[in-house]
Amino acid sequence: MKREAFFDRDASHYYCEDGKAVGAYCREQFPEDVAQTLAVADGVCRKYFLFNSKWDLEQTDEPVQFDGAIDWTYMPADDPEFVWQFNRHRFFMTLGQAYQMTGDEKYARAFMEIAEDWIDHVPLNEKYAAGPWRSLDTGFRGEYWSKAIWLFHDSPTLTEAFLQKYYDSMILQAEHIMECHSAYRYMSNWGVIENHGLFEIGVCLPQSEKTKQFIAFAVKNLEVQVRMQIMPDGVHWEQSPMYHNEVLHCLLDVILLAKRNGIALPDVILRQTEKMAMADVAWLKPDHHIVMMGDSDDVDVRDRISVAAYLFLNPVLRFGGFDRLDYESIWDLGMKAGEEYAVMERRKPDFTSLFLEHSGNTYFRSDWSERANFLHLHSGTMGAGHGHSDKLHIDLVVNGEDVLMDGGRYTYVSGPKRFSYKDPSGHNTITVDDLPFTVCKDSWECSKLSQPVKENFRCTKLAEFAQAGQLGYMDLPGGVYVNRKVVYIKPDLYILVDEMYTGDCHTYQQYFHFNNHGAVTLTAPGEKKFPCVAYRGKMAEADFYFVSAQVKAELKRGHIARHYNVEEENTVCKVTKPGDGFTSLITVIDAHPGRPLSIEKLPVRSALKQTDYPETMAEALKITTGEKEYVVILCHQEVNSPTDLVEADGCMGYGNVIVFDKAEDVLVGDVLNW
């Protein structure tokens, strides 16, 4: 196939319009990224493969070198994820970027030789169907092959014979994606990734009736998929921010190419994609990284938000994105887009804290600075295979630094290690009798699930509140309903109230998994009255006071995996309390240690009957910070009958959860829950 036939349109129909200009810009602005790209590309020229790019979904820390022929089914450590990652060929784009930055034909030769080797030695047959030709990875190749070939469009190394062979293989891969279509694709991220790849092949190959069929087929399925998979609050149903962003990336690619080729997309694809990007803004930690919820790594997602900001001309997304287009995005969008992005309006969101009610995720945020305090509470569905047993889990960031963290994912290989990352004990949540409320059957399926109970969220000038429950322990004797309340007294006090409703005897466990970049110490009751765990990091300090009676706190060794295949040790605090009937566990988190602080448990009185309620009905705390004196009344059930008010330390009001700033108000208070 002649070059002018393969590249049948000008650069404005593809990705970056001038690779040489983008390459020169990147050399000036992103020297570290350029160095990594060239190092990876040079390695690929030597058949040396290491998958450590930011968006390699299953990264590797051990390189693989082939001295002779490449074995496209090579599987180190019995992890098939390597086979699938390897056969996605993301490194073809890396070779293309290196070529545009250097003009060195060795990168074009390596691209042509490796691509031909794969085409010649990995046919579509039964032997390779579940490995290199798995439909998901064929979808990835649709993107990577489409982007890579354009980066080599001006290379004299590419022969007409190679272009024909490459074209024929892309047609075969597109047809394979179509043949694999099933109802499963409507609900799985596989469907979006596959149809995104199909769309890219359809747009980037020479236009014909066949490529028009590819585009129409992909758009029809993507419309159904975004309607099914994206909740009204913008969160992908699998409850994994990393896969949420992979789906978002696919949709952004489709929208970009559709704009550049005059292809009309259903409005629902545009609406849902923009919502996904806005969800990213809502859950960004102060360091711009996602929480490691479900099967997620520790990743900065401003690149995804930046592309969305550009495509939707959205100033709030522009606020959440990079100051300028990042290295990967400029290769997709090009120099003209980079200039347009740089002068876009940038507007701070009109919220700090937010409840995404459909996915069941609450985010408390003190402000939008990089030194903000941030707490995330998850109360939604598990989200299938990529979701974890993390109902009622919290993440906590203080002064911009992680304090409480999700452990991540580490591996997809089924077994005890996989389960230890997915089980409730691997999260900052509550268990009953040391039993999981969700039981893993293998890496992806569960033999027991837990129904979430998504409840209410409220913000006032003084405080913010969320609560949620789960029904995973209703099969135990007496049944156990677990409810977690979070009271946030702005800007740096948090109160966790864990309520266990049952008619039987059980033992309860709280887990707190700490960032391994800080020091964690446990102090027995003494001057501070209550057991206390202190976290001291580079920027963050936080003290955890366990103020309920009969609690036992202990520190244990745990694990954290910020990236796939990379495991580190961390410290876990396990708090245990026995209970007969209703039981509560109250934890006060001081995110500003060093100031004077006192915590006192108070009885809650019936203001009209002048009797004290038992702690199983209501409890109160008096927290004095030196400058402020707060009273917090926490009712565990209905207490006002027939007409009554609750009272503690001279503060009186009506409500289930009330916070008083005693210098401002001792009547009514800030009612956070009725």
Phi, psi and omega per residue, in radians:
M1 nan 2.275 3.140
K2 -1.213 2.638 -3.099
R3 -1.011 -0.772 -3.101
E4 -1.190 -0.386 3.075
A5 -1.379 -0.670 -3.138
F6 -1.204 -0.835 3.133
F7 -1.711 1.420 -2.941
D8 -1.547 0.040 3.091
R9 -2.368 2.890 -3.122
D10 -1.393 3.083 -2.989
A11 -1.070 -0.443 -3.072
S12 -1.145 -0.233 -3.128
H13 -1.622 -0.118 -3.063
Y14 -1.937 -2.367 3.136
Y15 -1.726 -2.229 -3.050
C16 -0.976 2.313 -3.016
E17 -1.348 -0.345 -3.113
D18 -2.567 1.639 -3.087
G19 -1.084 -0.582 3.140
K20 -1.153 -0.739 3.129
A21 -1.171 -0.712 3.096
V22 -1.104 -0.747 3.128
G23 -1.059 -0.761 3.121
A24 -1.119 -0.721 3.111
Y25 -1.087 -0.754 -3.114
C26 -1.156 -0.662 3.103
R27 -1.050 -0.613 -3.123
E28 -1.389 -0.751 -2.984
Q29 -1.669 -0.487 -3.026
F30 -2.276 1.074 -3.067
P31 -1.069 -0.584 3.134
E32 -1.200 -0.746 3.104
D33 -1.126 -0.702 3.125
V34 -1.091 -0.764 3.134
A35 -1.065 -0.720 3.119
Q36 -1.163 -0.739 3.131
T37 -1.039 -0.814 -3.123
L38 -1.165 -0.632 3.118
A39 -1.160 -0.752 3.117
V40 -1.142 -0.776 -3.128
A41 -1.102 -0.731 3.105
D42 -1.098 -0.658 3.089
G43 -1.105 -0.768 3.139
V44 -1.073 -0.640 3.089
C45 -1.051 -0.480 3.118
R46 -1.679 0.160 -3.070
K47 1.075 0.713 3.134
Y48 -1.990 2.081 -2.986
F49 -2.154 2.220 3.069
L50 -2.469 2.177 -3.064
F51 -1.787 1.572 -3.129
N52 -2.283 0.380 3.046
S53 -1.261 2.736 -3.033
K54 -0.922 -0.764 -3.054
W55 -1.844 0.342 2.908
D56 -1.190 1.986 -2.986
L57 -1.108 -0.568 3.087
E58 -2.183 1.534 -3.074
Q59 -1.213 2.737 3.052
T60 -2.176 2.571 3.091
D61 -1.928 -0.038 3.098
E62 -2.003 2.051 -3.134
P63 -1.219 2.711 3.068
V64 -2.105 2.219 -3.115
Q65 -2.075 2.267 3.054
F66 -1.857 2.130 3.136
D67 -1.407 -0.570 3.133
G68 -2.077 -2.164 -3.136
A69 -1.178 2.548 3.085
I70 -1.342 2.293 3.042
D71 -1.696 1.805 -3.056
W72 -1.309 -0.050 3.072
T73 -1.962 0.219 -3.114
Y74 -1.067 2.316 -3.057
M75 -2.313 1.668 3.069
P76 -1.336 2.587 3.036
A77 1.002 0.443 3.113
D78 0.968 0.482 -3.130
D79 -1.896 1.853 -3.117
P80 -1.139 -0.237 3.120
E81 -1.025 -0.537 3.111
F82 -1.128 -0.758 -3.138
V83 -1.017 -0.822 -3.083
W84 -1.189 -0.775 3.112
Q85 -1.059 -0.769 -3.098
F86 -1.032 -0.754 -3.046
N87 -1.470 0.088 3.008
R88 -1.399 -0.467 3.045
H89 1.159 0.649 3.055
R90 -1.060 -0.465 -3.114
F91 -1.178 -0.252 3.025
F92 -1.093 -0.714 3.097
M93 -1.136 -0.672 3.123
T94 -1.087 -0.755 3.062
L95 -1.036 -0.725 -3.140
G96 -1.130 -0.721 3.097
Q97 -1.110 -0.758 3.110
A98 -1.056 -0.704 3.129
Y99 -1.090 -0.814 -3.117
Q100 -1.150 -0.537 -3.124
M101 -1.388 -0.470 -3.030
T102 -2.034 -0.455 -3.024
G103 1.269 0.165 -3.097
D104 -1.385 2.091 -3.075
E105 -1.210 -0.190 3.117
K106 -1.083 -0.543 3.129
Y107 -1.243 -0.660 3.085
A108 -1.175 -0.699 3.108
R109 -1.104 -0.756 3.133
A110 -1.104 -0.741 3.107
F111 -1.031 -0.856 -3.086
M112 -1.152 -0.742 -3.099
E113 -1.170 -0.765 -3.106
I114 -1.232 -0.713 3.118
A115 -1.101 -0.763 3.114
E116 -1.127 -0.672 3.115
D117 -1.051 -0.771 3.141
W118 -1.144 -0.812 -3.116
I119 -1.056 -0.706 -3.064
D120 -1.351 -0.534 -2.982
H121 -1.966 -0.037 3.128
V122 -2.208 1.297 3.135
P123 -1.274 2.798 3.071
L124 -1.403 1.696 3.111
N125 -2.592 -3.113 -3.060
E126 -1.073 -0.593 -3.106
K127 -1.071 -0.655 -3.022
Y128 -1.865 0.022 -3.009
A129 -1.073 -0.701 -3.093
A130 -1.596 -0.062 3.139
G131 -1.937 -1.834 -3.092
P132 -1.024 -0.507 -3.101
W133 -1.752 0.310 3.018
R134 -0.971 2.412 -2.987
S135 -1.076 -0.631 3.130
L136 -1.025 -0.811 -3.081
D137 -1.287 -0.448 2.987
T138 -1.129 -0.655 3.061
G139 -1.104 -0.758 3.059
F140 -1.036 -0.768 3.140
R141 -1.055 -0.579 3.108
G142 -0.961 -0.710 3.077
E143 -1.264 -0.935 -2.974
Y144 -1.175 -0.676 3.098
W145 -1.173 -0.675 -3.127
S146 -1.153 -0.749 -3.126
K147 -1.259 -0.669 -3.075
A148 -1.154 -0.788 -3.027
I149 -1.105 -0.598 3.111
W150 -1.168 -0.600 3.129
L151 -1.169 -0.301 3.095
F152 -1.887 0.237 -2.999
H153 -1.090 -0.423 -3.106
D154 -1.822 0.235 -3.120
S155 -1.495 2.221 3.083
P156 -1.216 -0.234 -3.134
T157 -1.172 -0.584 -3.070
L158 -1.230 2.109 -3.103
T159 -1.612 2.853 3.084
E160 -1.113 -0.639 3.127
A161 -1.121 -0.716 3.124
F162 -1.145 -0.784 -3.135
L163 -1.035 -0.671 3.097
Q164 -1.151 -0.757 -3.139
K165 -1.122 -0.727 3.126
Y166 -1.113 -0.776 3.109
Y167 -1.039 -0.852 -3.109
D168 -1.057 -0.693 3.141
S169 -1.182 -0.687 3.127
M170 -1.151 -0.657 3.067
I171 -1.085 -0.790 3.131
L172 -1.062 -0.733 -3.135
Q173 -1.161 -0.689 3.096
A174 -1.097 -0.770 3.134
E175 -1.142 -0.600 3.101
H176 -1.127 -0.738 3.102
I177 -1.039 -0.772 -3.135
M178 -1.126 -0.700 -3.120
E179 -1.176 -0.510 -3.111
C180 -1.447 -0.074 -3.085
H181 -1.020 2.413 3.107
S182 -2.707 3.009 3.110
A183 -1.053 -0.513 3.099
Y184 -0.960 -0.620 -3.088
R185 -1.175 -0.407 -3.138
Y186 -1.123 -0.571 -3.028
M187 -1.852 -0.291 -3.062
S188 -1.670 2.627 3.015
N189 -1.052 -0.393 3.065
W190 -0.936 -0.768 -3.091
G191 -1.065 -0.755 3.134
V192 -1.156 -0.803 -3.117
I193 -1.099 -0.749 -3.131
E194 -1.151 -0.824 -3.090
N195 -1.266 -0.492 3.008
H196 -1.106 -0.784 3.090
G197 -1.094 -0.701 3.110
L198 -1.094 -0.748 3.125
F199 -1.071 -0.764 -3.134
E200 -1.094 -0.749 3.096
I201 -1.059 -0.782 -3.122
G202 -1.074 -0.628 -3.122
V203 -1.416 -0.694 -2.955
C204 -1.513 -0.346 3.055
L205 -1.383 2.827 3.039
P206 -0.915 2.371 -3.003
Q207 -1.296 2.391 -3.121
S208 -2.740 3.090 3.069
E209 -1.083 -0.607 -3.136
K210 -1.155 -0.797 -3.124
T211 -1.179 -0.548 3.063
K212 -1.116 -0.630 3.084
Q213 -1.136 -0.721 3.112
F214 -1.028 -0.820 -3.096
I215 -1.102 -0.825 -3.105
A216 -1.107 -0.733 3.131
F217 -1.085 -0.787 -3.116
A218 -1.137 -0.788 -3.106
V219 -1.114 -0.732 3.130
K220 -1.033 -0.773 -3.123
N221 -1.283 -0.673 3.121
L222 -1.084 -0.617 3.101
E223 -1.065 -0.812 3.122
V224 -1.127 -0.737 -3.072
Q225 -1.122 -0.741 3.140
V226 -1.231 -0.525 3.089
R227 -1.218 -0.616 -3.119
M228 -1.460 -0.709 -2.909
Q229 -1.578 -0.437 -3.048
I230 -1.774 2.095 -3.139
M231 -1.241 2.832 -3.127
P232 -1.028 -0.390 3.101
D233 -1.544 0.096 3.040
G234 1.623 -0.002 -3.086
V235 -1.606 2.336 3.049
H236 -1.173 2.396 -2.933
W237 -1.080 -0.356 -3.083
E238 -1.306 -0.081 3.024
Q239 0.982 0.665 3.052
S240 -2.248 1.857 -3.096
P241 -0.953 -0.549 -3.139
M242 -1.180 -0.767 3.125
Y243 -1.329 -0.536 2.970
H244 -0.932 -0.800 -3.092
N245 -1.322 -0.438 3.027
E246 -1.201 -0.738 3.078
V247 -1.118 -0.758 3.112
L248 -1.014 -0.787 3.124
H249 -1.012 -0.775 3.139
C250 -1.045 -0.791 -3.109
L251 -1.183 -0.646 3.097
L252 -1.123 -0.702 3.061
D253 -1.018 -0.801 -3.124
V254 -1.073 -0.785 -3.120
I255 -1.123 -0.724 3.125
L256 -1.056 -0.881 -3.120
L257 -1.171 -0.597 3.102
A258 -1.113 -0.754 3.111
K259 -1.069 -0.726 -3.043
R260 -1.383 -0.167 -3.130
N261 -2.159 0.213 3.064
G262 1.123 0.587 3.141
I263 -1.700 2.148 3.130
A264 -1.355 2.269 3.092
L265 -1.919 2.579 3.046
P266 -0.997 2.456 -3.075
D267 -1.040 -0.522 -3.102
V268 -1.122 -0.566 3.094
I269 -1.119 -0.743 3.134
L270 -1.160 -0.809 -3.101
R271 -1.087 -0.831 -3.075
Q272 -1.192 -0.612 3.128
T273 -1.157 -0.749 3.110
E274 -1.111 -0.663 3.077
K275 -1.094 -0.677 3.110
M276 -1.061 -0.736 3.129
A277 -1.157 -0.662 3.102
M278 -1.168 -0.595 3.052
A279 -1.097 -0.652 3.062
D280 -1.004 -0.763 3.138
V281 -1.088 -0.734 -3.102
A282 -1.075 -0.683 -3.024
W283 -1.749 0.111 3.076
L284 -1.065 2.259 2.961
K285 -1.263 2.898 -3.124
P286 -1.003 -0.456 3.114
D287 -1.526 0.173 3.079
H288 1.315 0.171 3.108
H289 -1.672 2.756 3.038
I290 -1.417 2.709 2.945
V291 -1.213 2.601 -3.071
M292 -1.486 0.895 -3.074
M293 -1.347 2.408 -3.119
G294 1.069 -2.549 3.117
D295 -1.466 1.334 -3.127
S296 -2.304 2.627 3.020
D297 -1.787 3.100 -3.135
D298 -1.540 1.657 -2.956
V299 -2.283 2.421 2.989
D300 -1.404 2.142 -3.045
V301 -1.885 0.317 3.129
R302 -1.117 -0.438 3.097
D303 -1.105 -0.750 3.111
R304 -1.114 -0.756 -3.122
I305 -1.153 -0.653 -3.123
S306 -1.101 -0.790 3.127
V307 -1.086 -0.742 3.117
A308 -1.105 -0.717 3.113
A309 -1.013 -0.751 -3.129
Y310 -1.164 -0.801 -3.061
L311 -1.212 -0.585 -3.087
F312 -1.774 -0.012 -3.102
L313 0.884 0.794 -3.021
N314 -1.790 1.994 -3.085
P315 -1.197 -0.465 3.092
V316 -1.251 -0.727 3.037
L317 -1.106 -0.656 3.095
R318 -1.055 -0.642 3.067
F319 -1.092 -0.707 -3.104
G320 -1.373 -0.199 -3.093
G321 -1.613 -2.948 3.109
F322 -1.295 2.766 3.054
D323 -1.123 -0.568 3.050
R324 -2.405 2.794 3.136
L325 -1.031 2.346 -3.100
D326 -1.336 3.095 -3.045
Y327 -1.010 -0.915 -3.093
E328 -1.166 -0.691 -3.068
S329 -1.201 -0.629 -3.130
I330 -1.163 -0.518 3.078
W331 -1.203 -0.530 3.107
D332 -1.437 -0.811 -2.981
L333 -1.553 -0.549 3.110
G334 1.636 2.979 -3.037
M335 -1.137 -0.740 -3.133
K336 -1.043 -0.753 3.107
A337 -1.115 -0.667 3.113
G338 -1.064 -0.701 3.113
E339 -1.187 -0.704 3.124
E340 -1.170 -0.694 3.128
Y341 -1.090 -0.690 -3.049
A342 -1.064 -0.485 -3.088
V343 -1.848 0.151 3.108
M344 -1.158 2.635 3.045
E345 -1.117 2.488 -3.136
R346 -2.185 2.105 -3.050
R347 -2.295 2.260 3.125
K348 -1.134 2.463 3.098
P349 -1.018 2.634 3.132
D350 -1.488 0.248 3.068
F351 -2.328 2.716 2.892
T352 -1.934 -0.994 3.079
S353 -1.677 2.687 -3.016
L354 -2.759 2.523 3.028
F355 -1.975 2.012 3.031
L356 -1.562 1.623 -2.865
E357 -1.198 -0.504 -3.074
H358 -1.355 -0.712 3.082
S359 -1.484 -0.247 3.097
G360 1.314 0.721 3.131
N361 -2.126 2.172 3.110
T362 -1.923 2.401 3.128
Y363 -2.212 2.012 3.015
F364 -1.680 2.230 -3.094
R365 -2.376 2.311 3.136
S366 -1.299 -0.640 3.126
D367 -2.937 -3.043 -3.077
W368 -1.798 0.315 3.122
S369 -1.463 2.933 3.095
E370 -1.345 -0.091 3.068
R371 -1.932 0.453 -3.090
A372 -1.326 2.847 2.909
N373 -1.662 2.543 -2.994
F374 -2.654 2.319 3.055
L375 -2.333 2.361 3.102
H376 -2.056 2.296 3.047
L377 -2.084 2.218 3.113
H378 -1.836 2.249 -3.124
S379 -2.406 0.329 -3.061
G380 -1.779 -2.864 -3.124
T381 -1.138 2.827 -3.122
M382 -1.215 -0.641 3.128
G383 1.520 0.585 3.024
A384 1.051 -2.594 -2.930
G385 -1.050 -0.636 -3.127
H386 -1.487 -0.074 3.069
G387 -1.532 2.749 3.133
H388 -2.016 2.969 3.108
S389 -1.431 1.279 -2.960
D390 -2.156 0.430 3.107
K391 -1.063 2.348 -3.128
L392 1.252 0.214 3.068
H393 -1.194 2.550 3.022
I394 -2.165 2.572 2.908
D395 -1.987 2.508 -3.138
L396 -2.331 2.257 3.041
V397 -2.098 2.308 3.124
V398 -2.171 2.243 3.118
N399 0.922 0.625 3.091
G400 1.477 -0.008 -3.091
E401 -2.033 2.395 3.073
D402 -1.046 2.365 3.015
V403 -2.023 -1.051 3.024
L404 -1.786 2.302 -3.052
M405 -2.335 2.672 2.882
D406 -1.281 2.568 -3.089
G407 -1.335 -0.194 -3.107
G408 1.555 -2.620 -3.025
R409 -2.219 -0.687 3.092
Y410 1.169 -0.987 -3.051
T411 -2.603 2.758 3.001
Y412 -1.888 0.017 3.134
V413 -1.272 2.152 -3.077
S414 -1.103 2.385 3.124
G415 2.659 -3.083 -3.071
P416 -0.970 -0.669 -3.116
K417 -1.145 -0.777 3.105
R418 -1.044 -0.763 -3.098
F419 -1.186 -0.609 -3.103
S420 -1.127 -0.488 3.085
Y421 -1.443 -0.474 -3.092
K422 -1.572 -0.471 -3.027
D423 -1.177 2.775 3.104
P424 -0.972 -0.633 -3.123
S425 -1.127 -0.240 3.070
G426 -1.571 0.171 -3.078
H427 -2.328 2.915 -3.113
N428 -1.537 1.272 -3.049
T429 -2.469 -2.830 -3.050
I430 -2.141 2.418 3.012
T431 -2.160 2.876 3.135
V432 -2.098 2.228 3.106
D433 0.956 0.563 -3.140
D434 1.000 0.478 3.139
L435 -1.872 2.551 3.070
P436 -1.350 2.526 3.069
F437 -1.533 -0.230 2.978
T438 -2.226 2.364 -3.071
V439 -2.005 2.119 3.123
C440 -1.337 2.363 3.059
K441 -1.642 -0.687 3.046
D442 -2.717 -2.797 -3.087
S443 -1.066 -0.465 -2.975
W444 -2.140 -0.459 -3.016
E445 -1.910 2.676 3.102
C446 -2.071 2.552 3.043
S447 -1.638 -0.179 3.085
K448 -2.592 2.343 3.119
L449 -2.101 2.934 -3.103
S450 -2.227 2.221 -3.141
Q451 -1.342 2.187 3.079
P452 -1.390 2.680 3.023
V453 -2.120 1.765 -3.110
K454 -1.500 2.100 -3.060
E455 -1.954 -2.477 -2.890
N456 -1.793 2.928 -3.100
F457 -2.478 2.423 3.141
R458 -2.623 2.486 3.084
C459 -2.161 2.384 2.945
T460 -2.231 3.109 3.123
K461 -1.112 -0.602 -3.071
L462 -1.498 -0.751 -2.930
A463 -2.580 2.919 3.090
E464 -2.352 2.757 -2.974
F465 -2.600 2.504 2.965
A466 -2.588 2.655 3.006
Q467 -2.583 2.697 -3.139
A468 -2.784 2.808 3.136
G469 -2.425 3.112 3.069
Q470 -2.690 2.652 -2.970
L471 -1.894 0.398 -3.054
G472 -1.246 -0.204 -3.113
Y473 -1.991 0.335 3.128
M474 -1.261 -0.196 3.116
D475 -1.545 -0.030 3.094
L476 -1.434 2.856 3.102
P477 -0.948 2.249 -3.125
G478 1.389 -0.181 -3.065
G479 1.128 2.472 3.088
V480 -2.305 2.036 3.012
Y481 -1.704 2.158 -3.101
V482 -1.814 2.219 -3.124
N483 -2.245 2.366 3.090
R484 -2.102 2.211 3.023
K485 -1.893 2.439 3.058
V486 -2.143 2.109 3.051
V487 -1.921 2.155 -3.140
Y488 -1.983 1.902 3.053
I489 -1.624 1.918 -2.977
K490 -1.161 2.421 0.114
P491 -1.849 0.015 -2.880
D492 -2.572 0.385 3.039
L493 -2.143 2.331 3.114
Y494 -2.255 2.450 3.072
I495 -2.197 2.091 3.036
L496 -1.715 2.245 3.097
V497 -2.130 1.857 3.120
D498 -1.749 2.128 -3.040
E499 -2.044 2.204 3.129
M500 -2.043 1.980 -3.086
Y501 -1.749 2.061 -3.110
T502 -2.782 2.900 3.050
G503 -1.930 0.316 -3.034
D504 -2.367 -3.122 3.123
C505 -1.655 2.306 3.106
H506 -2.609 2.933 3.032
T507 -2.048 2.413 -3.027
Y508 -2.046 2.556 -3.109
Q509 -2.251 2.288 2.948
Q510 -1.866 2.505 3.094
Y511 -2.133 2.374 3.080
F512 -2.259 1.925 -3.113
H513 -1.734 2.059 -3.015
F514 -1.698 2.643 2.996
N515 -0.991 2.257 -3.095
N516 -1.391 0.049 3.087
H517 -1.563 0.013 3.106
G518 -2.161 3.000 3.118
A519 -1.733 2.440 -3.108
V520 -2.174 2.235 3.127
T521 -2.282 2.634 3.129
L522 -2.003 2.251 3.106
T523 -1.999 2.238 3.111
A524 -1.248 2.835 3.100
P525 -0.975 2.369 -3.138
G526 -2.910 -2.074 3.107
E527 -1.054 -0.566 -3.095
K528 -1.467 -0.009 3.079
K529 1.277 -0.649 -3.024
F530 -2.148 2.682 2.991
P531 -0.963 2.449 -3.066
C532 -2.413 2.321 3.000
V533 -1.924 2.268 -3.115
A534 -1.957 2.323 3.003
Y535 -1.907 2.286 3.093
R536 -2.277 1.979 -3.130
G537 -2.018 -2.787 -3.136
K538 -1.282 -0.696 -3.133
M539 -2.108 -0.384 -2.995
A540 -1.885 2.525 2.953
E541 -2.356 2.415 3.131
A542 -2.680 2.413 3.073
D543 -2.008 2.346 -3.142
F544 -1.952 2.026 -3.135
Y545 -1.859 2.201 -3.131
F546 -1.769 1.714 -2.869
V547 -1.662 -0.010 3.118
S548 -1.449 2.689 3.138
A549 -1.288 2.719 3.041
Q550 1.105 0.502 3.116
V551 -1.660 2.549 3.046
K552 -2.115 2.131 3.120
A553 -1.940 2.373 3.109
E554 -2.494 2.600 3.091
L555 -1.732 2.402 -3.113
K556 -2.331 2.856 3.044
R557 -1.512 2.372 3.103
G558 -2.266 -2.798 -3.129
H559 -2.507 2.732 3.114
I560 -2.532 2.459 3.139
A561 -2.272 1.731 3.114
R562 -1.256 -0.368 3.124
H563 -2.473 2.671 3.130
Y564 -0.980 2.322 3.090
N565 1.320 0.090 -3.136
V566 -2.145 1.978 -3.067
E567 -2.045 2.431 3.065
E568 -2.273 2.808 3.057
E569 -1.498 2.600 2.980
N570 -2.484 -3.125 -3.134
T571 -1.865 2.366 3.124
V572 -2.119 2.324 2.993
C573 -1.756 2.207 3.077
K574 -1.960 2.159 3.131
V575 -1.937 2.268 -3.074
T576 -2.154 2.450 3.067
K577 -2.588 2.297 3.021
P578 -1.461 2.730 3.109
G579 -2.705 2.557 3.063
D580 -2.063 1.919 -3.016
G581 1.386 -2.720 -3.109
F582 -0.966 2.376 3.131
T583 -2.433 2.467 3.074
S584 -2.186 2.632 3.028
L585 -2.237 2.090 -3.105
I586 -1.998 2.264 3.133
T587 -2.181 2.224 3.052
V588 -1.820 2.210 3.137
I589 -1.948 2.033 3.096
D590 -1.716 1.915 -3.122
A591 -1.613 0.323 3.096
H592 -2.496 1.014 -3.125
P593 -1.118 2.801 -3.117
G594 1.847 -0.498 3.046
R595 -1.453 2.785 3.048
P596 -1.061 2.321 3.141
L597 -2.520 2.302 3.005
S598 -2.341 2.509 3.135
I599 -2.204 2.281 -3.131
E600 -2.312 2.280 3.019
K601 -1.382 2.348 -3.113
L602 -2.178 2.615 2.982
P603 -1.319 2.681 3.040
V604 -1.853 2.274 -3.069
R605 -1.918 2.659 2.893
S606 -1.353 2.012 -3.038
A607 -1.134 -0.550 -3.093
L608 -1.627 -0.615 3.136
K609 -1.527 -0.303 -3.141
Q610 1.033 0.770 3.038
T611 -2.206 2.646 3.125
D612 -1.512 2.449 3.051
Y613 -1.464 2.527 3.012
P614 -1.164 2.743 -3.101
E615 -1.127 -0.348 3.076
T616 -1.225 -0.278 3.120
M617 -1.785 -0.728 -3.093
A618 -2.783 2.547 3.087
E619 -2.382 2.773 3.116
A620 -2.445 2.662 3.078
L621 -2.189 2.489 2.951
K622 -2.008 2.046 -3.090
I623 -2.051 2.087 3.134
T624 -1.987 2.173 -3.091
T625 -1.814 0.073 -3.059
G626 1.794 -0.980 3.108
E627 -1.573 -0.534 -3.016
K628 -2.187 2.653 3.056
E629 -2.274 2.026 -3.115
Y630 -1.983 2.534 2.958
V631 -2.115 2.257 -3.119
V632 -2.118 2.084 3.110
I633 -1.779 2.241 -3.060
L634 -2.198 1.872 3.115
C635 -1.660 2.242 -3.131
H636 -1.555 -0.201 3.098
Q637 -2.774 3.113 3.091
E638 -1.098 2.265 -3.135
V639 -2.189 -0.362 -3.025
N640 -1.546 1.771 -3.138
S641 -2.599 2.331 -0.118
P642 -1.362 -0.666 3.059
T643 -2.378 2.130 -3.014
D644 -2.796 2.984 3.035
L645 -2.291 2.708 3.035
V646 -1.719 2.611 -3.059
E647 -2.500 2.443 3.038
A648 -2.649 2.214 3.095
D649 0.907 0.728 3.097
G650 1.397 0.027 3.111
C651 -1.749 2.310 -2.991
M652 -2.353 2.370 3.104
G653 -2.940 -3.058 3.125
Y654 -2.174 2.124 3.108
G655 2.826 2.927 3.135
N656 -1.471 -0.642 3.061
V657 -2.350 2.113 -3.107
I658 -2.331 2.377 3.052
V659 -2.042 2.286 3.092
F660 -2.011 2.252 2.849
D661 -1.642 1.835 -2.923
K662 -1.094 -0.414 3.103
A663 -1.281 -0.322 -3.067
E664 -1.879 -0.558 -2.940
D665 -2.892 2.259 3.015
V666 -2.087 -0.027 3.039
L667 -2.110 2.378 -3.134
V668 1.411 -1.109 -3.124
G669 1.279 -3.117 3.028
D670 -1.589 1.834 -3.119
V671 -1.464 2.048 -3.092
L672 -1.703 -0.342 3.140
N673 -2.737 2.342 3.115
W674 -1.799 nan nan
